[in-house]
């Protein structure tokens, strides 16, 4: 595929990923309402269909992460093939982590709806439910942020998009690269809570960057890095 085609696919995929991700968060927030693990499991039991829809949406975001990995690699490999490959790997890890989240959600549905001999006792249910709710939170997001940092840097270095937009991507990504590991380690309130205004504030610059980048890629595409222009063009210039 051409650079323009890859850019447009990446742009549409960014928008699709964002739309599906936000929809998943809204549905999951409705399904896991309540304070305390007992209330959350009771809510999941009442909204099991919504959680299953989230499972399907999560599968779509996993595939979207792989599509982004391939297209972003194609866009930036001429600037630096090694860093571009690292971007691809980070997106693959992100996608695999999303797939792992599917098992977690299905486990919560089973735990919330299990009855009779198949149901664990109350203490085990609460302990397992609390563990599943926190399992893997923020890991995929961290690798996404690392990949975004490298991708934005390559765009900036190659002058492939407007410089202010590229700098926004670098700064927004670095912010997440710094904060997400601290959250995983238990600082700043622990793992990522997608229903907290602090989390949304932290991710807002990245949201603005990805939406603006997606529109730019769809409409304008990406410029060829100056040091990778054709010999004929260099001779003419």
FENJOCOR-V454747 format. One record per residue. SS is DSSP state (A for helix, B for strand, O for the rest). PHI is phi in radians with two decimals (* if undefined). BURIAL is b if it has 24 or more other ideal C-beta (glycine too) atoms within 12 Angstrom, else e. Layout:
SS|PHI|BURIAL / SS|PHI|BURIAL
This chain:
O|*|e / O|-1.34|e / A|-1.07|b / A|-1.12|e / A|-1.12|e / A|-1.08|b / A|-1.11|b / A|-1.19|b / A|-1.08|b / A|-1.08|b / A|-1.08|b / A|-1.12|b / A|-1.19|b / A|-0.99|b / A|-1.14|b / A|-1.11|b / A|-1.03|b / A|-1.11|b / A|-1.10|e / A|-1.18|b / A|-1.11|b / A|-1.15|e / A|-1.04|e / A|-1.07|b / A|-1.13|b / A|-1.12|e / A|-1.14|b / A|-1.19|b / A|-1.11|b / A|-1.19|e / A|-1.35|b / O|-1.98|b / O|-1.17|e / O|1.97|e / O|-1.79|e / O|1.60|e / A|-1.15|b / A|-1.11|e / A|-1.16|e / A|-1.16|b / A|-1.13|b / A|-1.10|b / A|-1.17|b / A|-1.08|b / A|-1.07|b / A|-1.37|e / O|-2.13|b / A|-1.09|b / A|-1.11|e / A|-1.06|b / A|-1.15|b / A|-1.17|b / A|-1.12|e / A|-1.07|b / A|-1.04|b / A|-1.13|e / A|-1.11|b / A|-1.14|b / A|-1.08|b / A|-1.18|b / A|-1.18|b / A|-1.09|b / A|-1.16|b / A|-1.07|b / A|-1.09|b / A|-1.19|b / A|-1.07|b / A|-1.08|b / A|-1.00|b / A|-1.19|b / A|-1.22|b / A|-1.17|b / A|-1.10|b / A|-1.09|b / A|-1.24|b / A|-1.90|b / O|-1.12|b / O|-1.29|b / O|-1.40|b / O|-2.81|b / A|-1.11|e / A|-1.22|e / A|-1.15|b / A|-1.09|b / A|-1.14|b / A|-1.15|b / A|-1.05|b / A|-1.05|b / A|-1.11|b / A|-1.07|b / A|-1.20|b / A|-1.13|b / A|-1.08|b / A|-1.01|b / A|-1.10|b / A|-1.15|b / A|-1.13|b / A|-1.09|b / A|-1.08|b / A|-1.07|e / A|-1.14|b / A|-1.11|b / A|-1.07|e / A|-1.10|b / A|-1.16|b / A|-1.13|b / A|-1.12|b / A|-1.16|b / A|-1.11|b / A|-1.09|b / A|-1.11|b / A|-1.35|b / A|-1.92|b / O|-1.13|e / O|-2.36|e / A|1.16|e / A|-1.20|e / A|-1.32|e / O|-1.46|e / O|-1.23|e / O|-1.21|e / A|-1.06|e / A|-1.10|e / A|-1.16|e / A|-1.06|b / A|-1.17|e / A|-1.15|e / A|-1.18|b / A|-1.10|b / A|-1.12|e / A|-1.16|e / A|-1.10|b / A|-1.17|b / A|-1.76|b / O|-1.15|e / O|1.29|b / O|-1.08|b / O|1.61|b / A|-1.19|b / A|-1.07|b / A|-1.10|b / A|-1.11|b / A|-1.17|b / A|-1.08|b / A|-1.16|b / A|-1.10|b / A|-1.06|b / A|-1.15|b / A|-1.06|b / A|-1.16|b / A|-1.10|b / A|-1.10|b / A|-1.09|b / A|-1.16|b / A|-1.10|b / A|-1.19|b / A|-1.13|b / O|-1.55|b / O|0.89|e / O|-1.51|b / O|-2.36|b / O|-0.94|e / A|-1.02|e / A|-1.03|e / A|-1.18|b / A|-1.12|b / A|-1.12|e / A|-1.04|b / A|-1.10|b / A|-1.08|b / A|-1.17|b / A|-1.11|b / A|-1.24|b / A|-1.08|e / A|-0.97|b / A|-1.23|b / A|-1.06|b / A|-1.36|e / A|-1.40|b / A|-1.03|b / A|-1.09|e / A|-1.14|e / A|-1.15|b / A|-1.09|b / O|-1.42|e / O|1.88|e / O|-1.49|e / O|0.93|e / O|1.49|e / O|1.54|e / O|-1.11|b / O|-1.05|b / O|-1.93|b / O|-1.24|b / O|-1.88|e / O|-1.85|e / A|-1.16|e / A|-1.12|e / A|-1.11|b / A|-1.15|e / A|-1.13|e / A|-1.15|b / A|-1.58|b / A|-1.04|e / A|-1.02|b / A|-1.16|b / A|-1.04|b / A|-1.08|e / A|-1.08|b / A|-1.19|b / A|-1.16|b / A|-1.11|b / A|-1.12|b / A|-1.03|b / A|-1.12|b / A|-1.12|b / A|-1.11|b / A|-1.21|b / A|-1.50|e / O|-1.86|e / O|1.33|b / O|-2.20|b / O|-1.36|b / O|-1.25|e / O|-0.96|b / A|-0.97|e / A|-1.38|e / A|-2.06|b / O|-1.22|e / O|-1.15|e / A|-1.00|e / A|-1.11|e / A|-1.15|e / A|-1.13|e / A|-1.16|e / A|-1.13|e / O|-1.26|e
